Amino acid sequence: MSASGYVEVDLFAKDVDTLDHPIAEGFRALLEEVAEEHHCRLTSFQIDRGTVTFSFDDDVLMAEIIRILETR
């Protein structure tokens, strides 16, 4: 498995701007649960003014997330 890029989503209010913000911590925990369920790793997680950027080391999972976001 290899990382095939990043997902970047404008998801939260602009004041969610640090990794230790409770909302960011909760979302990261959710992503780590998803990684565990798919037997992979969360390889990147960043937040900047409410925009979350993350990636997993599973190309299939990354493609599925992108597909979901595109149909949303």
C-alpha positions in Angstrom: 0.0 0.0 0.0 1.1 3.5 -0.7 -0.3 7.0 -0.1 -1.8 8.3 -3.2 -2.2 11.9 -2.1 -4.2 13.9 0.3 -7.8 14.7 1.0 -8.5 18.4 1.7 -11.9 19.4 3.0 -13.2 22.7 4.3 -15.0 21.1 7.2 -15.1 23.3 10.3 -15.4 26.9 11.4 -12.2 29.0 10.9 -11.5 29.0 14.6 -10.7 25.3 14.5 -7.1 26.0 13.7 -4.9 23.8 15.9 -4.4 20.1 16.2 -5.3 20.2 19.9 -8.7 21.9 19.3 -11.3 19.5 20.7 -13.1 19.3 17.3 -9.9 18.5 15.5 -8.9 15.9 18.1 -12.3 14.2 17.8 -12.1 14.1 14.0 -8.6 12.7 14.1 -9.8 10.0 16.5 -12.6 9.2 14.0 -10.1 8.9 11.2 -7.8 6.7 13.3 -10.8 4.4 13.9 -11.4 4.2 10.2 -7.8 3.4 9.6 -7.9 0.6 12.2 -11.1 -0.8 10.6 -9.4 -0.9 7.2 -6.1 -2.3 8.6 -4.1 0.8 7.5 -2.6 3.9 9.0 -3.5 7.6 9.1 -0.3 9.0 7.6 -1.1 12.7 7.7 -3.4 15.0 9.5 -3.3 18.8 9.5 -5.8 21.5 10.1 -5.7 25.2 8.9 -8.5 27.6 9.7 -11.1 24.8 9.5 -9.7 23.1 6.5 -8.6 19.5 7.2 -6.0 17.7 5.2 -5.4 14.0 5.7 -4.2 10.8 4.1 -4.2 7.1 4.7 -1.6 4.6 3.4 -4.4 2.6 1.6 -5.2 3.7 -2.0 -8.5 1.9 -2.0 -9.7 3.7 1.1 -8.5 7.0 -0.2 -10.3 6.5 -3.5 -13.5 5.6 -1.6 -13.3 8.8 0.5 -12.8 10.9 -2.7 -15.7 9.1 -4.3 -18.0 9.9 -1.3 -16.9 13.5 -1.2 -17.5 13.9 -5.0 -21.1 12.6 -4.7 -21.9 14.7 -1.7 
